[in-house]
Amino acid sequence: MPLTMAKAGEMNTIKKVGGKEETRRFLENLGFVAGGAVTVVSEISGNMIVNVKESRVAINKEMANKIII
């Protein structure tokens, strides 16, 4: 399921990062790699703040939909 369906406070494991090569590389540079842990901190109208690799990152709904957990 996409990251947008995760509940706040729930730890999840990233299964796959989709999208174009450029988008995948951008997300991987932020720490969104397959097998990595991600936790949703908060979600407002689809836009999310997540903990990944001990950092907080804000991503929009389109980017969150490309991250499969």
CNS distance restraints for C-alpha pairs under 8 A (distance, minus, plus):
assign (resid   1 and name CA) (resid   5 and name CA) 6.78 0.50 0.50
assign (resid   1 and name CA) (resid  68 and name CA) 5.50 0.50 0.50
assign (resid   1 and name CA) (resid  69 and name CA) 5.61 0.50 0.50
assign (resid   2 and name CA) (resid   6 and name CA) 7.61 0.50 0.50
assign (resid   2 and name CA) (resid  64 and name CA) 6.85 0.50 0.50
assign (resid   2 and name CA) (resid  65 and name CA) 5.07 0.50 0.50
assign (resid   2 and name CA) (resid  66 and name CA) 6.68 0.50 0.50
assign (resid   2 and name CA) (resid  67 and name CA) 5.66 0.50 0.50
assign (resid   2 and name CA) (resid  68 and name CA) 4.44 0.50 0.50
assign (resid   2 and name CA) (resid  69 and name CA) 5.96 0.50 0.50
assign (resid   3 and name CA) (resid  64 and name CA) 5.36 0.50 0.50
assign (resid   3 and name CA) (resid  65 and name CA) 6.01 0.50 0.50
assign (resid   3 and name CA) (resid  66 and name CA) 7.77 0.50 0.50
assign (resid   3 and name CA) (resid  67 and name CA) 5.62 0.50 0.50
assign (resid   3 and name CA) (resid  68 and name CA) 5.90 0.50 0.50
assign (resid   3 and name CA) (resid  69 and name CA) 6.03 0.50 0.50
assign (resid   4 and name CA) (resid  46 and name CA) 6.64 0.50 0.50
assign (resid   4 and name CA) (resid  48 and name CA) 7.89 0.50 0.50
assign (resid   4 and name CA) (resid  61 and name CA) 6.94 0.50 0.50
assign (resid   4 and name CA) (resid  64 and name CA) 5.67 0.50 0.50
assign (resid   4 and name CA) (resid  65 and name CA) 5.94 0.50 0.50
assign (resid   6 and name CA) (resid  10 and name CA) 7.03 0.50 0.50
assign (resid   6 and name CA) (resid  12 and name CA) 7.94 0.50 0.50
assign (resid   6 and name CA) (resid  40 and name CA) 7.01 0.50 0.50
assign (resid   7 and name CA) (resid  40 and name CA) 6.69 0.50 0.50
assign (resid   8 and name CA) (resid  39 and name CA) 7.20 0.50 0.50
assign (resid   8 and name CA) (resid  40 and name CA) 4.70 0.50 0.50
assign (resid   8 and name CA) (resid  41 and name CA) 5.39 0.50 0.50
assign (resid   8 and name CA) (resid  42 and name CA) 5.71 0.50 0.50
assign (resid   8 and name CA) (resid  43 and name CA) 7.32 0.50 0.50
assign (resid   9 and name CA) (resid  39 and name CA) 6.05 0.50 0.50
assign (resid   9 and name CA) (resid  40 and name CA) 5.62 0.50 0.50
assign (resid   9 and name CA) (resid  41 and name CA) 5.85 0.50 0.50
assign (resid  10 and name CA) (resid  39 and name CA) 5.68 0.50 0.50
assign (resid  10 and name CA) (resid  40 and name CA) 6.49 0.50 0.50
assign (resid  11 and name CA) (resid  37 and name CA) 6.72 0.50 0.50
assign (resid  11 and name CA) (resid  38 and name CA) 5.88 0.50 0.50
assign (resid  11 and name CA) (resid  39 and name CA) 4.59 0.50 0.50
assign (resid  11 and name CA) (resid  40 and name CA) 7.43 0.50 0.50
assign (resid  12 and name CA) (resid  37 and name CA) 5.69 0.50 0.50
assign (resid  12 and name CA) (resid  38 and name CA) 5.33 0.50 0.50
assign (resid  12 and name CA) (resid  39 and name CA) 6.13 0.50 0.50
assign (resid  12 and name CA) (resid  69 and name CA) 6.39 0.50 0.50
assign (resid  13 and name CA) (resid  34 and name CA) 7.69 0.50 0.50
assign (resid  13 and name CA) (resid  35 and name CA) 5.81 0.50 0.50
assign (resid  13 and name CA) (resid  36 and name CA) 5.64 0.50 0.50
assign (resid  13 and name CA) (resid  37 and name CA) 4.61 0.50 0.50
assign (resid  13 and name CA) (resid  38 and name CA) 6.14 0.50 0.50
assign (resid  13 and name CA) (resid  69 and name CA) 5.66 0.50 0.50
assign (resid  14 and name CA) (resid  32 and name CA) 7.29 0.50 0.50
assign (resid  14 and name CA) (resid  33 and name CA) 6.69 0.50 0.50
assign (resid  14 and name CA) (resid  34 and name CA) 5.01 0.50 0.50
assign (resid  14 and name CA) (resid  35 and name CA) 5.26 0.50 0.50
assign (resid  14 and name CA) (resid  36 and name CA) 5.48 0.50 0.50
assign (resid  14 and name CA) (resid  37 and name CA) 6.25 0.50 0.50
assign (resid  14 and name CA) (resid  38 and name CA) 6.90 0.50 0.50
assign (resid  14 and name CA) (resid  67 and name CA) 7.02 0.50 0.50
assign (resid  14 and name CA) (resid  68 and name CA) 6.01 0.50 0.50
assign (resid  14 and name CA) (resid  69 and name CA) 4.48 0.50 0.50
assign (resid  15 and name CA) (resid  34 and name CA) 5.10 0.50 0.50
assign (resid  15 and name CA) (resid  35 and name CA) 6.04 0.50 0.50
assign (resid  15 and name CA) (resid  67 and name CA) 7.93 0.50 0.50
assign (resid  15 and name CA) (resid  68 and name CA) 5.59 0.50 0.50
assign (resid  15 and name CA) (resid  69 and name CA) 5.00 0.50 0.50
assign (resid  16 and name CA) (resid  33 and name CA) 7.40 0.50 0.50
assign (resid  16 and name CA) (resid  34 and name CA) 5.24 0.50 0.50
assign (resid  16 and name CA) (resid  67 and name CA) 6.26 0.50 0.50
assign (resid  16 and name CA) (resid  68 and name CA) 5.14 0.50 0.50
assign (resid  16 and name CA) (resid  69 and name CA) 6.97 0.50 0.50
assign (resid  17 and name CA) (resid  24 and name CA) 6.16 0.50 0.50
assign (resid  17 and name CA) (resid  27 and name CA) 7.76 0.50 0.50
assign (resid  17 and name CA) (resid  32 and name CA) 7.32 0.50 0.50
assign (resid  17 and name CA) (resid  33 and name CA) 6.95 0.50 0.50
assign (resid  17 and name CA) (resid  34 and name CA) 6.85 0.50 0.50
assign (resid  17 and name CA) (resid  66 and name CA) 5.92 0.50 0.50
assign (resid  17 and name CA) (resid  67 and name CA) 4.73 0.50 0.50
assign (resid  17 and name CA) (resid  68 and name CA) 6.09 0.50 0.50
assign (resid  18 and name CA) (resid  23 and name CA) 7.98 0.50 0.50
assign (resid  18 and name CA) (resid  24 and name CA) 6.27 0.50 0.50
assign (resid  18 and name CA) (resid  66 and name CA) 4.88 0.50 0.50
assign (resid  18 and name CA) (resid  67 and name CA) 6.27 0.50 0.50
assign (resid  18 and name CA) (resid  68 and name CA) 7.51 0.50 0.50
assign (resid  19 and name CA) (resid  23 and name CA) 5.89 0.50 0.50
assign (resid  19 and name CA) (resid  24 and name CA) 6.03 0.50 0.50
assign (resid  19 and name CA) (resid  66 and name CA) 5.98 0.50 0.50
assign (resid  20 and name CA) (resid  24 and name CA) 6.19 0.50 0.50
assign (resid  21 and name CA) (resid  25 and name CA) 6.12 0.50 0.50
assign (resid  22 and name CA) (resid  26 and name CA) 6.24 0.50 0.50
assign (resid  23 and name CA) (resid  27 and name CA) 6.25 0.50 0.50
assign (resid  24 and name CA) (resid  28 and name CA) 6.04 0.50 0.50
assign (resid  25 and name CA) (resid  29 and name CA) 6.14 0.50 0.50
assign (resid  26 and name CA) (resid  30 and name CA) 6.57 0.50 0.50
assign (resid  27 and name CA) (resid  31 and name CA) 6.53 0.50 0.50
assign (resid  27 and name CA) (resid  32 and name CA) 5.38 0.50 0.50
assign (resid  27 and name CA) (resid  33 and name CA) 7.71 0.50 0.50
assign (resid  28 and name CA) (resid  32 and name CA) 4.73 0.50 0.50
assign (resid  28 and name CA) (resid  33 and name CA) 5.35 0.50 0.50
assign (resid  30 and name CA) (resid  57 and name CA) 7.82 0.50 0.50
assign (resid  31 and name CA) (resid  36 and name CA) 7.84 0.50 0.50
assign (resid  31 and name CA) (resid  52 and name CA) 6.21 0.50 0.50
assign (resid  31 and name CA) (resid  53 and name CA) 6.15 0.50 0.50
assign (resid  32 and name CA) (resid  36 and name CA) 6.71 0.50 0.50
assign (resid  32 and name CA) (resid  38 and name CA) 7.87 0.50 0.50
assign (resid  32 and name CA) (resid  52 and name CA) 6.98 0.50 0.50
assign (resid  32 and name CA) (resid  67 and name CA) 7.78 0.50 0.50
assign (resid  36 and name CA) (resid  52 and name CA) 7.78 0.50 0.50
assign (resid  36 and name CA) (resid  53 and name CA) 7.76 0.50 0.50
assign (resid  37 and name CA) (resid  52 and name CA) 6.37 0.50 0.50
assign (resid  37 and name CA) (resid  53 and name CA) 7.30 0.50 0.50
assign (resid  38 and name CA) (resid  50 and name CA) 6.67 0.50 0.50
assign (resid  38 and name CA) (resid  51 and name CA) 5.71 0.50 0.50
assign (resid  38 and name CA) (resid  52 and name CA) 4.91 0.50 0.50
assign (resid  38 and name CA) (resid  53 and name CA) 7.72 0.50 0.50
assign (resid  39 and name CA) (resid  50 and name CA) 5.49 0.50 0.50
assign (resid  39 and name CA) (resid  51 and name CA) 5.08 0.50 0.50
assign (resid  39 and name CA) (resid  52 and name CA) 6.77 0.50 0.50
assign (resid  40 and name CA) (resid  48 and name CA) 7.05 0.50 0.50
assign (resid  40 and name CA) (resid  49 and name CA) 6.22 0.50 0.50
assign (resid  40 and name CA) (resid  50 and name CA) 4.37 0.50 0.50
assign (resid  40 and name CA) (resid  51 and name CA) 6.38 0.50 0.50
assign (resid  41 and name CA) (resid  48 and name CA) 7.49 0.50 0.50
assign (resid  41 and name CA) (resid  49 and name CA) 5.41 0.50 0.50
assign (resid  41 and name CA) (resid  50 and name CA) 5.08 0.50 0.50
assign (resid  41 and name CA) (resid  51 and name CA) 6.65 0.50 0.50
assign (resid  42 and name CA) (resid  48 and name CA) 5.79 0.50 0.50
assign (resid  42 and name CA) (resid  49 and name CA) 5.32 0.50 0.50
assign (resid  42 and name CA) (resid  50 and name CA) 7.07 0.50 0.50
assign (resid  43 and name CA) (resid  47 and name CA) 5.66 0.50 0.50
assign (resid  43 and name CA) (resid  48 and name CA) 4.42 0.50 0.50
assign (resid  43 and name CA) (resid  49 and name CA) 6.45 0.50 0.50
assign (resid  44 and name CA) (resid  48 and name CA) 6.44 0.50 0.50
assign (resid  46 and name CA) (resid  60 and name CA) 6.85 0.50 0.50
assign (resid  46 and name CA) (resid  61 and name CA) 4.85 0.50 0.50
assign (resid  47 and name CA) (resid  58 and name CA) 7.44 0.50 0.50
assign (resid  47 and name CA) (resid  59 and name CA) 6.02 0.50 0.50
assign (resid  47 and name CA) (resid  60 and name CA) 4.36 0.50 0.50
assign (resid  47 and name CA) (resid  61 and name CA) 4.89 0.50 0.50
assign (resid  47 and name CA) (resid  64 and name CA) 7.83 0.50 0.50
assign (resid  48 and name CA) (resid  58 and name CA) 5.66 0.50 0.50
assign (resid  48 and name CA) (resid  59 and name CA) 5.46 0.50 0.50
assign (resid  48 and name CA) (resid  60 and name CA) 6.24 0.50 0.50
assign (resid  48 and name CA) (resid  61 and name CA) 7.15 0.50 0.50
assign (resid  48 and name CA) (resid  64 and name CA) 7.56 0.50 0.50
assign (resid  49 and name CA) (resid  56 and name CA) 6.54 0.50 0.50
assign (resid  49 and name CA) (resid  57 and name CA) 5.57 0.50 0.50
assign (resid  49 and name CA) (resid  58 and name CA) 4.34 0.50 0.50
assign (resid  49 and name CA) (resid  59 and name CA) 6.45 0.50 0.50
assign (resid  50 and name CA) (resid  56 and name CA) 5.51 0.50 0.50
assign (resid  50 and name CA) (resid  57 and name CA) 5.39 0.50 0.50
assign (resid  50 and name CA) (resid  58 and name CA) 6.41 0.50 0.50
assign (resid  50 and name CA) (resid  59 and name CA) 7.88 0.50 0.50
assign (resid  51 and name CA) (resid  55 and name CA) 5.41 0.50 0.50
assign (resid  51 and name CA) (resid  56 and name CA) 4.54 0.50 0.50
assign (resid  51 and name CA) (resid  57 and name CA) 6.37 0.50 0.50
assign (resid  52 and name CA) (resid  56 and name CA) 6.41 0.50 0.50
assign (resid  52 and name CA) (resid  57 and name CA) 7.16 0.50 0.50
assign (resid  59 and name CA) (resid  63 and name CA) 6.19 0.50 0.50
assign (resid  59 and name CA) (resid  64 and name CA) 6.46 0.50 0.50
assign (resid  60 and name CA) (resid  64 and name CA) 6.25 0.50 0.50
assign (resid  61 and name CA) (resid  65 and name CA) 6.14 0.50 0.50
assign (resid  62 and name CA) (resid  66 and name CA) 6.78 0.50 0.50
assign (resid  63 and name CA) (resid  67 and name CA) 6.98 0.50 0.50
